[in-house]
């Protein structure tokens, strides 16, 4: 887990709260902002996943048998 995953989780939670508050109050703008925040959270998670995969690939090459 890296910083991108933490940002993603925070954005998703914030987005859910905004979306719910907007839906309850009838504020479509706030509801939409909540959905956008959730999307930002998903993007942060995807970036975090890509970074993790890249790091794992680099580590596997560095630790490959026969590599000195």
Secondary structure, DSSP 8 states (H G I E B T S, - for coil): --HHHHHHHHHHHHHHHHHHHHHHHT-HHHHHHHHHHHHHHHHHHHHHHHHHHHHHHHHHHHT-TT--
